[in-house]
Amino acid sequence: MELQEKVMVADTLAGINGELLRYAEMIPQSENKELKQTLRQLRNACEQSQEEIYQIARDKGYYVPASKATKEEVAHVKQLFTQGTL
């Protein structure tokens, strides 16, 4: 049963992440301010759902986040962006 639940949680997160990508594409392309605002509200609700499902996955041990970047790693990435390397 746990494996099925884990797969369902992973599938749900993947679906939500796909929705977030679509909102990210649609919002800047819309010229209608009301539509743009509605899309932002929908995106925000979607982000909230993603955060809630993510927290469930962490609490149940279905997802273990990567270790935090060191200060040196963060500085290196910042340097790459400021130099225009990326």
N, CA and C atoms as an extended XYZ file, in Angstrom:
258
Properties=species:S:1:pos:R:3:atomname:S:1:resname:S:1:resid:I:1 pbc="F F F"
N         0.819       -1.194        0.000 N   MET     1
C         0.000        0.000        0.000 CA  MET     1
C         0.864        1.259        0.000 C   MET     1
N         1.957        1.229        0.768 N   GLU     2
C         2.806        2.414        0.868 CA  GLU     2
C         3.429        2.776       -0.478 C   GLU     2
N         3.825        1.777       -1.249 N   LEU     3
C         4.425        2.048       -2.556 CA  LEU     3
C         3.422        2.736       -3.474 C   LEU     3
N         2.168        2.277       -3.451 N   GLN     4
C         1.150        2.908       -4.276 CA  GLN     4
C         0.960        4.365       -3.874 C   GLN     4
N         0.930        4.626       -2.573 N   GLU     5
C         0.763        5.988       -2.089 CA  GLU     5
C         1.957        6.845       -2.503 C   GLU     5
N         3.150        6.280       -2.400 N   LYS     6
C         4.360        7.007       -2.778 CA  LYS     6
C         4.310        7.379       -4.263 C   LYS     6
N         3.878        6.454       -5.104 N   VAL     7
C         3.772        6.709       -6.539 CA  VAL     7
C         2.713        7.769       -6.811 C   VAL     7
N         1.604        7.691       -6.092 N   MET     8
C         0.540        8.689       -6.284 CA  MET     8
C         1.019       10.083       -5.896 C   MET     8
N         1.751       10.184       -4.804 N   VAL     9
C         2.285       11.479       -4.372 CA  VAL     9
C         3.272       12.009       -5.422 C   VAL     9
N         4.144       11.142       -5.907 N   ALA    10
C         5.119       11.553       -6.923 CA  ALA    10
C         4.418       11.993       -8.208 C   ALA    10
N         3.402       11.255       -8.620 N   ASP    11
C         2.642       11.623       -9.822 CA  ASP    11
C         1.932       12.957       -9.640 C   ASP    11
N         1.374       13.166       -8.460 N   THR    12
C         0.685       14.425       -8.176 CA  THR    12
C         1.656       15.597       -8.249 C   THR    12
N         2.829       15.434       -7.645 N   LEU    13
C         3.835       16.496       -7.693 CA  LEU    13
C         4.281       16.770       -9.122 C   LEU    13
N         4.463       15.725       -9.901 N   ALA    14
C         4.867       15.907      -11.300 CA  ALA    14
C         3.791       16.659      -12.073 C   ALA    14
N         2.533       16.330      -11.830 N   GLY    15
C         1.440       17.027      -12.509 CA  GLY    15
C         1.368       18.484      -12.122 C   GLY    15
N         1.509       18.763      -10.830 N   ILE    16
C         1.477       20.148      -10.362 CA  ILE    16
C         2.647       20.929      -10.938 C   ILE    16
N         3.814       20.325      -10.970 N   ASN    17
C         4.977       21.014      -11.532 CA  ASN    17
C         4.763       21.333      -13.010 C   ASN    17
N         4.105       20.441      -13.733 N   GLY    18
C         3.777       20.701      -15.129 CA  GLY    18
C         2.820       21.879      -15.264 C   GLY    18
N         1.831       21.949      -14.361 N   GLU    19
C         0.900       23.077      -14.383 CA  GLU    19
C         1.636       24.387      -14.129 C   GLU    19
N         2.549       24.362      -13.173 N   LEU    20
C         3.306       25.579      -12.858 CA  LEU    20
C         4.118       26.057      -14.060 C   LEU    20
N         4.673       25.111      -14.806 N   LEU    21
C         5.417       25.484      -16.017 CA  LEU    21
C         4.497       26.141      -17.048 C   LEU    21
N         3.303       25.598      -17.197 N   ARG    22
C         2.354       26.178      -18.157 CA  ARG    22
C         1.939       27.582      -17.742 C   ARG    22
N         1.688       27.785      -16.440 N   TYR    23
C         1.354       29.139      -15.972 CA  TYR    23
C         2.512       30.093      -16.237 C   TYR    23
N         3.733       29.625      -16.011 N   ALA    24
C         4.907       30.467      -16.248 CA  ALA    24
C         5.016       30.873      -17.711 C   ALA    24
N         4.544       30.018      -18.605 N   GLU    25
C         4.562       30.349      -20.034 CA  GLU    25
C         3.415       31.280      -20.406 C   GLU    25
N         2.231       31.060      -19.824 N   MET    26
C         1.041       31.814      -20.222 CA  MET    26
C         1.012       33.242      -19.675 C   MET    26
N         1.412       33.423      -18.440 N   ILE    27
C         1.276       34.733      -17.793 CA  ILE    27
C         1.978       35.845      -18.571 C   ILE    27
N         3.241       35.703      -18.925 N   PRO    28
C         3.891       36.810      -19.638 CA  PRO    28
C         3.380       37.009      -21.064 C   PRO    28
N         2.699       36.019      -21.626 N   GLN    29
C         2.213       36.125      -22.996 CA  GLN    29
C         0.828       36.760      -23.089 C   GLN    29
N         0.171       36.906      -21.955 N   SER    30
C        -1.185       37.460      -21.962 CA  SER    30
C        -1.135       38.984      -21.939 C   SER    30
N        -1.911       39.590      -22.827 N   GLU    31
C        -2.016       41.049      -22.833 CA  GLU    31
C        -3.206       41.526      -22.012 C   GLU    31
N        -4.153       40.638      -21.744 N   ASN    32
C        -5.350       40.974      -20.986 CA  ASN    32
C        -5.004       40.980      -19.495 C   ASN    32
N        -5.119       42.148      -18.852 N   LYS    33
C        -4.717       42.271      -17.449 CA  LYS    33
C        -5.563       41.411      -16.521 C   LYS    33
N        -6.862       41.300      -16.811 N   GLU    34
C        -7.723       40.469      -15.972 CA  GLU    34
C        -7.349       38.996      -16.094 C   GLU    34
N        -7.094       38.558      -17.314 N   LEU    35
C        -6.674       37.173      -17.520 CA  LEU    35
C        -5.338       36.924      -16.833 C   LEU    35
N        -4.430       37.863      -16.971 N   LYS    36
C        -3.108       37.727      -16.354 CA  LYS    36
C        -3.246       37.594      -14.832 C   LYS    36
N        -4.123       38.419      -14.240 N   GLN    37
C        -4.328       38.358      -12.795 CA  GLN    37
C        -4.951       37.024      -12.384 C   GLN    37
N        -5.914       36.546      -13.163 N   THR    38
C        -6.544       35.256      -12.876 CA  THR    38
C        -5.516       34.129      -12.956 C   THR    38
N        -4.677       34.171      -13.975 N   LEU    39
C        -3.632       33.150      -14.113 CA  LEU    39
C        -2.667       33.195      -12.937 C   LEU    39
N        -2.339       34.388      -12.465 N   ARG    40
C        -1.450       34.509      -11.299 CA  ARG    40
C        -2.102       33.901      -10.060 C   ARG    40
N        -3.410       34.161       -9.878 N   GLN    41
C        -4.120       33.590       -8.734 CA  GLN    41
C        -4.131       32.065       -8.817 C   GLN    41
N        -4.379       31.542      -10.008 N   LEU    42
C        -4.366       30.092      -10.190 CA  LEU    42
C        -2.975       29.516       -9.942 C   LEU    42
N        -1.949       30.220      -10.414 N   ARG    43
C        -0.568       29.779      -10.184 CA  ARG    43
C        -0.253       29.764       -8.694 C   ARG    43
N        -0.681       30.816       -7.985 N   ASN    44
C        -0.414       30.877       -6.544 CA  ASN    44
C        -1.089       29.730       -5.804 C   ASN    44
N        -2.336       29.413       -6.179 N   ALA    45
C        -3.038       28.284       -5.559 CA  ALA    45
C        -2.323       26.982       -5.887 C   ALA    45
N        -1.835       26.864       -7.097 N   CYS    46
C        -1.107       25.674       -7.528 CA  CYS    46
C         0.190       25.533       -6.727 C   CYS    46
N         0.886       26.639       -6.515 N   GLU    47
C         2.119       26.617       -5.729 CA  GLU    47
C         1.833       26.190       -4.291 C   GLU    47
N         0.714       26.652       -3.742 N   GLN    48
C         0.336       26.258       -2.386 CA  GLN    48
C         0.077       24.757       -2.316 C   GLN    48
N        -0.625       24.231       -3.315 N   SER    49
C        -0.884       22.786       -3.363 CA  SER    49
C         0.422       22.013       -3.477 C   SER    49
N         1.330       22.510       -4.303 N   GLN    50
C         2.626       21.852       -4.486 CA  GLN    50
C         3.373       21.805       -3.165 C   GLN    50
N         3.348       22.890       -2.424 N   GLU    51
C         4.043       22.947       -1.136 CA  GLU    51
C         3.425       21.964       -0.140 C   GLU    51
N         2.100       21.866       -0.125 N   GLU    52
C         1.421       20.946        0.793 CA  GLU    52
C         1.744       19.491        0.454 C   GLU    52
N         1.705       19.143       -0.817 N   ILE    53
C         2.023       17.764       -1.229 CA  ILE    53
C         3.499       17.464       -0.963 C   ILE    53
N         4.361       18.433       -1.227 N   TYR    54
C         5.789       18.270       -0.957 CA  TYR    54
C         6.015       17.986        0.528 C   TYR    54
N         5.311       18.713        1.392 N   GLN    55
C         5.476       18.520        2.830 CA  GLN    55
C         5.007       17.128        3.252 C   GLN    55
N         3.912       16.668        2.651 N   ILE    56
C         3.437       15.314        2.936 CA  ILE    56
C         4.502       14.297        2.514 C   ILE    56
N         5.072       14.490        1.334 N   ALA    57
C         6.103       13.572        0.840 CA  ALA    57
C         7.311       13.554        1.773 C   ALA    57
N         7.713       14.715        2.255 N   ARG    58
C         8.852       14.770        3.195 CA  ARG    58
C         8.510       14.088        4.514 C   ARG    58
N         7.306       14.393        5.036 N   ASP    59
C         6.906       13.818        6.328 CA  ASP    59
C         6.837       12.300        6.281 C   ASP    59
N         6.425       11.733        5.151 N   LYS    60
C         6.289       10.284        5.015 CA  LYS    60
C         7.591        9.624        4.561 C   LYS    60
N         8.613       10.430        4.300 N   GLY    61
C         9.894        9.882        3.870 CA  GLY    61
C         9.938        9.504        2.400 C   GLY    61
N         8.967        9.971        1.623 N   TYR    62
C         8.938        9.683        0.192 CA  TYR    62
C         9.925       10.555       -0.576 C   TYR    62
N        10.305       11.650        0.021 N   TYR    63
C        11.221       12.581       -0.645 CA  TYR    63
C        12.240       13.041        0.369 C   TYR    63
N        13.489       12.919        0.011 N   VAL    64
C        14.572       13.408        0.856 CA  VAL    64
C        15.311       14.472        0.047 C   VAL    64
N        15.259       15.721        0.497 N   PRO    65
C        15.900       16.782       -0.269 CA  PRO    65
C        17.420       16.631       -0.282 C   PRO    65
N        18.020       17.189       -1.305 N   ALA    66
C        19.477       17.188       -1.394 CA  ALA    66
C        20.043       18.040       -0.260 C   ALA    66
N        21.293       17.802        0.071 N   SER    67
C        21.916       18.600        1.116 CA  SER    67
C        22.046       20.051        0.649 C   SER    67
N        22.080       20.948        1.606 N   LYS    68
C        22.158       22.370        1.283 CA  LYS    68
C        23.522       22.694        0.698 C   LYS    68
N        23.515       23.643       -0.223 N   ALA    69
C        24.763       24.075       -0.847 CA  ALA    69
C        25.629       24.804        0.179 C   ALA    69
N        26.925       24.628        0.048 N   THR    70
C        27.849       25.348        0.927 CA  THR    70
C        27.952       26.796        0.469 C   THR    70
N        28.499       27.638        1.318 N   LYS    71
C        28.702       29.051        0.954 CA  LYS    71
C        29.603       29.159       -0.275 C   LYS    71
N        30.581       28.282       -0.371 N   GLU    72
C        31.495       28.300       -1.509 CA  GLU    72
C        30.765       27.941       -2.804 C   GLU    72
N        29.890       26.943       -2.740 N   GLU    73
C        29.119       26.548       -3.925 CA  GLU    73
C        28.189       27.668       -4.379 C   GLU    73
N        27.543       28.318       -3.439 N   VAL    74
C        26.660       29.434       -3.767 CA  VAL    74
C        27.466       30.568       -4.391 C   VAL    74
N        28.612       30.876       -3.812 N   ALA    75
C        29.457       31.948       -4.342 CA  ALA    75
C        29.924       31.619       -5.758 C   ALA    75
N        30.251       30.362       -6.004 N   HIS    76
C        30.703       29.940       -7.330 CA  HIS    76
C        29.602       30.133       -8.375 C   HIS    76
N        28.389       29.729       -8.054 N   VAL    77
C        27.269       29.872       -8.988 CA  VAL    77
C        26.969       31.353       -9.233 C   VAL    77
N        26.996       32.162       -8.168 N   LYS    78
C        26.785       33.605       -8.335 CA  LYS    78
C        27.833       34.185       -9.276 C   LYS    78
N        29.063       33.751       -9.116 N   GLN    79
C        30.142       34.240       -9.963 CA  GLN    79
C        29.908       33.861      -11.424 C   GLN    79
N        29.442       32.644      -11.662 N   LEU    80
C        29.164       32.218      -13.031 CA  LEU    80
C        28.089       33.095      -13.679 C   LEU    80
N        27.065       33.436      -12.910 N   PHE    81
C        25.989       34.278      -13.453 CA  PHE    81
C        26.457       35.704      -13.684 C   PHE    81
N        27.234       36.243      -12.769 N   THR    82
C        27.673       37.633      -12.929 CA  THR    82
C        28.716       37.774      -14.037 C   THR    82
N        29.447       36.718      -14.329 N   GLN    83
C        30.440       36.756      -15.414 CA  GLN    83
C        29.786       36.455      -16.762 C   GLN    83
N        28.538       36.036      -16.745 N   GLY    84
C        27.870       35.683      -17.985 CA  GLY    84
C        28.306       34.359      -18.544 C   GLY    84
N        28.867       33.503      -17.699 N   THR    85
C        29.343       32.200      -18.145 CA  THR    85
C        28.178       31.275      -18.482 C   THR    85
N        27.075       31.430      -17.774 N   LEU    86
C        25.919       30.538      -18.005 CA  LEU    86
C        24.996       31.120      -19.048 C   LEU    86
